[in-house]
């Protein structure tokens, strides 16, 4: 039994076969990192800007793409790929620069579309005009990170934008019918379980095409590492996280694609929690928890009568 709608199944349905994302680092930064908004970046984010460890950052986008495709093809015998502009904020540049990079991503004959990760405050109308060109030309999935809808938390983790900016960006993207995803993190500093579920409910009401949920991980070299080592930042326990994800899935519309439920990484980059290195085991525990409850994605989804105009404090 499938307890939630996976991204793999969605892509297979759309393209008729398994499609793999190739993560890329195009050399961007973020407005909360370079001083445009604030300095230092998100307190949970390391020097790779949430990019995958497999990315060869010294290579050009073309060579990153070719190397990534060769690696994935050799392992999975894959035929179709998405160029995934993942690291940092991938709409944070002039339109001409973005167009050149996106075009390189689409130039490979086996690339069938683009995934672009960004922030809600880097989606001005001129950027959306450019993205609409690609939306009409190819398969485009836009991933707009928010992590939480609570402004007090967004300020505490140095995001440099508000929840209201996220809601506004979603509205403007949905008017153009973009395929749209967002990212949520469970276990952010100071957030209760009720806070996390409030975020899930608010995002569920937006009826986005896809969602990513993952646990807070402590990356080496980040401000959160200092807080964790000093005992100021408790992390979610494994069973607590499994329960929260099951709760969240029950609240998410059944048609929403679930891109991720567990973050993973290596011990070279992450110091905690220990259970984050066992993604497959945690995924099975989430499914077992839903089986135990007799529920699945969307079991308790109920759209609110009105979308919140402002975010909780």
N, C-alpha and C positions, 0 to 999 in steps of 0.2 A: 504494500500500500504506500502511495505517495502522500506524505503528511503536509507538504508545502510545494509550491510551484518553483522549481529550480531554474536558474538561468540557463543551464545546459539544455534542459528540456525545451525551454522557450526558443533558444537558438536553433535547436534541431528542428523544431516545428516550423520556424521561419525559413531556414535555409535547406532543410531536407537532409542534413547531416550534422555531425558534431563540428562546432566552430570553436577555435581557441583564441584567446586574447594574447597579444604580444605586448608586454609592458615596455614603455618608452620613457626616457628622460630627455626632454627637449631643451633643457638648460634654463627653465623658467625660475622665478622666485615667487614670493607672495607679498601682498601689500602690508601684511602684519609682520613681515620679516625684514623688509628693506627700509622701513621707516615711513612709508607712505601713510600708513595708519598708525602702526606701532612698530617696535623692533622685536626681534627674537623669534618670531613665529609662534605657533601653538605650543604650549608647554609640554604636550605629549609627543611632539614631532621631532624626529632626529634629523641629522644632516642630509639624509636622502630624500627628505620631503615626502615621506610615505611611499616612495618608489620601491619596487620589488628588488630584492638583493641580486636577482639574476641580471639586472640591467647593467650593461657595460657602458658606463657614463662617458668614458673617454672616446667612444665611437660616435660617428655622425648618426643622425636619425636613420638614414638609409642603411648604414651598416648595423646599427642596433636591431633594426627590423629584420634584415637578412639573417643575422646571427640568431636572433630569437626564433625565427621561423624554422631555421635549420635544426635548432635544438629541440623544439616541440615536435617537428615532423619526425625526427629520428626516434623520439620516445613514444609518440602516440600514432605515428603514421597518418598525421593530419593532412588535410587538403585545403581547408579554408581558414582564414585568420581575420581578426579584427586588430587594427593598429590602436593600441591603448595608450593614449597620452596620460600618464598616471602621476608622475612625480610633480610635486608643487602645484601651482595654479596655471592651468593650461589654456586659459583665455586672457592671461595677464601680459599682453603685448599689443602693439599696433596691428591693425587688420592685415596689413601687407606681410608682416612677419608670420602671423598665424596662418595665412593662406599658403605661404610657401612651405611651412612645416606640414600642414594637413595634406597638401598635395603630394609631398614626398611619402607620407604614410599611405596614401591611396595608390601610389605609382606601381607597387608590386602587384603582379598579375593574380596572386592568390589572396590578396587582401580584399575583403568584401564589405568593409565598413570601418567606421571610427567609433571609439569610445573616448570621451574627453572629460577628464576630471577637473573641477573648478570650484570656485566659491561664489556665494550669491552676490557679493559686492563687486564682482568682475564680469558682469553680464549687462553692460550698457546696451542701448538699442543698436548701436553700430556693430557691436559684437554679435548680437542676436541676428542682425541682418546677414552677416557673414555666415553664421551657423545655419541659417535658413537655406542658403545656397547649397550647403552640403547635405542638409536634410532632404532637399529635393533631388540631389544627385546620387546619394548613396544611403546605406544604412547608418544612422547616426544615433548614438546613445550618449546623452549628456548627464554626467554625474555631478550633482551639486551638494557638496558636503555641508551639514549643519551641526551634527553631533548631538545637539540638545536644543530644545526650544526655550530654555530658561536663560534669560539675559544675565542673571547673576553668575551663572556658570560660564557662559560665553566670555564674560569679562574676566573671570578668574583664570580661564585657560588661555587668555590672550588671543582670542579669535579675531578681534578687531572689526566684527560686524554684529548686528543684532538679529534676533529672530524675525523681527518685522521685515528686515531686508531679505531674509530667506523667503518669507511668505510672498513678498512682492515679486521676487525673481521667479518663483514658481508660477504665479499668475501670468506673468508676461511670457514665460516659456510655453505654458499650456495654451495660450492664445494662438501660438504658432504651431501647435500640435507636435512639439518635439517629444521624442521618447525621453523620459526624465526619471532619474534615480536620485536618491539621497543616501547619506551615510549617518548612522547613529552609533554612539559609543555608550555602553552601559558601564557604570562604575566610576563616572567622573567625580572629581572631588566635591564633597558636600551634598551630593544628590542622594535622595532617598529612593526606595523602590517606587513610591508613589510618583516622584518626579519623573522617573524613567518611563513609567507607563503613561503619564500625561503627555510626554513627548511622542510616544507611539500612537496614542489616540489622535493627537493633532495631525501627525503625518498621515495616518490612515485616512483621515477625513479629506486630505488633499487628493486622494486617488492617484498617486504617482504610479508610473509604470513599473518601478522597481525600487527595492530597498536593500541596503546593506546594514547589518547589525554586527557589532563585535565588541568583545570585552576590552576594557582599558588594559593596555600592556605598558610596561615600564621599559623604555628604550634607553640604552646607554647614552650618556652625554646630554640628556635633556633636563630641564628644570624639575620635571616630575621625578627623575631619578634621585635628585637630592632630597626631595620631600619624602620619598619612599624610604630611602636609607636612614633618614632621620626619624622615621616612625610617625611622620605626620600624614601619611597617605595610605589608609587601609584599602585593600583590594577585595573584589568579590571572590568568595569561595566558589569552587567548581560547581557544587550542587546548587548553590544559590543562583549562579549564572544560568545553569541548565533550566531551572525553574522559571527564571525571568524571561528567557528566550521563548519557552513554551507559552508563557502568559502573553508575550508580545505577538507571537504567531497567531494566537487565537483572536487577536484584535485587528489583524491586518486583513484587508479584503482578499478573498481567495484568488482573484485575478492578478494581484500584484506579484511580480516576479521577485523571488528572494535570491539576491546575488551572493550574499555571504551571511553566515551566522557565527563564524568563529575566526578570529584573526590568528595568523600563524607567522612564525619567524624562526630564526636560529638563535642558539645560545650565544653566538658572537655579538648579537645586536640587542637581545631582550634579556632582562634580568628577572622579570616576574610578570605574571604568575607562572609557576612551574607547569601547570596543566595546559598552558597554551601551546606546548610543543607536541600535543597529542590531539590534533584537530579531528581526525577520523573517529577516535574514541568518544570525544565530546559530542560530535555530530550524532553518533549512534545513541548516546544517552538522551539527547534532545528528542529524537524520534521515539525512544522507549518511554520517555515521560509523556509524550502526546498519546502514545498507545495506551499507557496506563490510565490516562484521563478519559480516553475515548473521544478525543477531540482532534482537530487539525487546523490548518490555517483558515482563518475566517469564521471559525465556529461561533465566536462572540462579537463579530464585527457589527457595529451599528453606527451608521453615520449620524453625527451630531446634527441638530436642527440648524445650526449656523456655525460656519467656520469662525474661529476666533480672529477678531480684527487685530488684536495685540497679543503678544506673548505673555505668559506668566512672569512675574518678577523673578 
